[in-house]
């Protein structure tokens, strides 16, 4: 489908509204003031021509929510990536300091860690892990309060 040829039109707008449009269009990924005005007119025409303005608003609200969820997903993926990098660094540091662990011991540790994460719903505390790894460590040795 070919795009309809554009036509130059003159409109009168208060200077404050022009400033708002000029400030807003780059924030919404639009290339120009003209594209911004076209989108605004398209939106308003859709609102006016809809059989039910409620149905139109639901459609636009859904589009907005989908956009927000997409942005949230991207932020969560970036954060998970950062966490994985940190975990990889910790694992590499730990592995470089500990020698002689058997494959069986590592497999048992992996099973224990999976169970710990499932049991705590991801809320892992270093002091609990330290106590597990060092059974001679006692609560009296711990100077911090909970």
C-alpha positions in Angstrom: 0.0 0.0 0.0 1.5 3.3 -1.1 1.6 6.2 1.3 -0.7 9.1 0.5 1.1 12.2 -0.8 1.3 14.9 1.8 -0.1 18.3 1.3 1.1 21.5 2.9 -1.5 23.2 5.2 -1.3 26.2 7.4 -2.6 26.1 10.9 -2.6 28.7 13.6 -1.5 27.6 17.1 -0.6 29.5 20.2 3.2 29.8 20.6 3.1 27.8 23.9 1.4 24.9 22.2 4.1 25.0 19.4 6.8 24.9 22.1 5.1 21.9 23.8 4.9 20.1 20.4 8.5 20.8 19.6 9.6 19.5 23.0 7.4 16.4 22.9 7.9 15.0 19.4 11.6 13.8 19.9 10.6 12.2 23.2 8.1 10.0 21.4 10.4 8.9 18.6 8.9 11.2 15.9 11.0 12.8 13.3 9.4 16.2 13.1 6.7 18.6 14.3 4.7 17.7 11.2 4.7 14.0 12.1 3.7 14.9 15.7 0.7 17.0 14.5 -0.3 14.2 12.1 -0.3 11.6 14.9 -2.2 13.9 17.2 -4.8 14.6 14.5 -5.0 10.8 13.7 -5.5 10.1 17.4 -8.2 12.7 17.8 -10.1 11.6 14.6 -10.0 8.0 15.8 -11.5 9.2 19.1 -14.2 11.2 17.4 -15.1 8.5 14.8 -15.1 5.6 17.1 -18.6 4.0 17.7 -17.8 4.1 21.4 -15.2 6.5 22.8 -14.8 4.0 25.6 -13.8 1.3 23.2 -11.3 3.6 21.5 -9.8 4.6 24.8 -9.5 1.0 25.8 -7.7 0.3 22.6 -5.3 3.2 23.1 -4.8 2.3 26.8 -3.9 -1.3 25.7 -1.4 0.1 23.3 0.1 2.3 26.0 0.3 -0.6 28.5 1.9 -2.9 25.9 4.6 -0.2 25.2 5.2 0.2 29.0 5.5 -3.6 29.4 8.0 -3.8 26.6 10.1 -1.1 28.2 9.9 -2.9 31.6 10.9 -6.1 30.0 13.9 -4.4 28.4 15.0 -2.9 31.8 14.5 -6.3 33.6 16.6 -8.0 30.9 19.4 -5.5 31.3 19.3 -5.9 35.1 19.3 -9.7 34.8 22.3 -9.5 32.5 24.2 -7.3 35.0 23.4 -9.7 37.8 24.6 -12.7 35.7 27.9 -10.8 35.0 28.4 -10.2 38.7 27.5 -13.9 39.5 30.0 -15.0 36.9 32.7 -12.8 38.4 32.0 -14.2 41.9 32.0 -17.7 40.6 35.3 -17.2 38.9 36.9 -15.6 41.9 35.7 -18.4 44.1 36.8 -21.1 41.7 40.3 -19.6 41.5 40.6 -19.7 45.3 39.3 -23.2 45.9 41.1 -26.2 44.5 40.4 -29.9 44.6 36.6 -30.1 44.6 35.3 -33.2 43.0 32.6 -33.2 40.3 30.3 -35.0 42.7 30.8 -32.3 45.3 30.0 -29.6 42.8 26.9 -31.5 41.6 25.7 -31.8 45.2 26.4 -28.1 45.8 24.4 -27.2 42.7 21.4 -29.3 43.9 21.6 -27.6 47.3 21.8 -24.1 45.8 18.8 -24.8 43.6 16.8 -26.0 46.6 17.9 -22.9 48.6 16.8 -20.5 45.9 13.4 -22.3 45.5 13.0 -22.4 49.3 13.9 -18.7 49.9 12.2 -17.5 46.6 15.5 -15.9 45.6 16.3 -14.1 48.9 19.8 -15.5 49.6 21.8 -14.2 52.6 25.5 -14.4 52.6 25.7 -15.0 56.4 23.6 -18.1 56.1 25.8 -19.4 53.3 28.9 -18.7 55.3 27.5 -20.5 58.3 26.6 -23.5 56.1 30.1 -23.5 54.6 31.8 -23.0 57.9 30.0 -25.1 60.5 32.3 -24.0 63.3 31.1 -20.4 62.8 28.7 -19.5 65.6 26.2 -16.7 66.0 28.2 -15.2 68.9 31.1 -14.7 66.4 28.8 -12.5 64.3 29.1 -8.8 65.4 26.2 -7.6 63.3 22.6 -7.4 64.3 19.7 -8.7 62.1 
